[in-house]
Amino acid sequence: MNGEDINAPDFSGRTINELNELTASVSPFERAEAAMELGRRKDSGAFERLEKLFRGEEVLWVKARILQAIRELGGDMARGFIFAHVNDPEPRIRGSAIAALAEMEDPEAIPVFLKAIQDADEMVRFDGAVGLAIQNRVEAVQPLLTFLENSDLRMLSLVWLTHLGHASSREGLQKVFRKWFLPHFERLQAAAALMRLGDQKGQEYVLKELESRKPTRVQAIDILGEYGSGEHLQKLCAIASNPRDDDRGVAVQVLASRHYPDNLPELMRAMLLKDPDPEIRTDAAEALVNWNDPVLAAVLDEAIASERDPDVRRAMKEAAAELRAGGPGASGEKLNIN
């Protein structure tokens, strides 16, 4: 998070008229956040307003945020506007346009990303590489490997190299993994990328972190939930089932994203009704949504009836509403919870 994000005000409760007025504020932070909130609201008249703001804005980082707001707005006009700025003479603006296209996962942007990885500006090259990685393009591998020498971009590069899982990255990943004075979380991510390539030392390192009580243990749980085999998922089941394990909520969340094991909804039901930790009950409620089964909303209704913590009740109600609306998952699998 940069200073611009830290200083961003919260305008989520403002009206459209108030947001329009705030876009003329003398504060660049207020102008930027008002524009972002307009984009999030997807108001029908917002594109013309944001386009005008962009053209009149003099502060570069605010201009880049307005471009992000236009991406939030979506639609054909927004898409065309973003494409029109991928060759902007200012690196921050063309980088913001390329990053916006990356987030949109637009397959027609591939030529833009391929050009971007040859850009004179390092951040533009990075944004182009991420755009390619999101669409699983092997052309992202070599640029991302070069960013492993940049301490500011190393971790994100490792994450995307892990996502790609391409054999051509092995040597570069091994070099980073063996590096002296490497931050612990970066070494673990390098190990994850190597584990995905079948590297035994990488796997051993991730499993060692899973057995530790270091802050990076949560990262190891996430890694095994995303890329682990059945044997690894069984280890996560043991964590999720242990009422004395402080990371059991995280384990439940990642297991739910993998729909493993079949009886996980029963475990989440027990957590919702009996776990003394409100954070764990919240984790279990959010995890249930991943099963994409409206029948499970009844489990949340049961928990809501006895829940006394207002924040947990709110999370449970939101999760129940998501389930009844279809949930974020795509399996459509119906599970027996009785």
Secondary structure, DSSP 8 states (H G I E B T S, - for coil): --HHHHT----TT--HHHHHHHTT-S-HHHHHHHHHHHHHHT-TTHHHHHHHHHHH---HHHHHHHHHHHHHH-SHHHHHHHHTTTT-SSHHHHHHHHHHHHHHT-GGGHHHHHHHTT-SSHHHHHHHHHHHHHTT-GGGHHHHHHGGG-TTTHHHHHHHHHHH--GGGHHHHHHHHT-TT--HHHHHHHHHHHHHTT-HHHHHHHHHHHHS-STTHHHHHHHHHHH--HHHHHHHHHHHT-TT-TTHHHHHHHHHHHT-STTHHHHHHHHHHH-S-HHHHHHHHHHHGGG--GGGHHHHHHHHHH---HHHHHHHHHHHHHHHHT-S----------
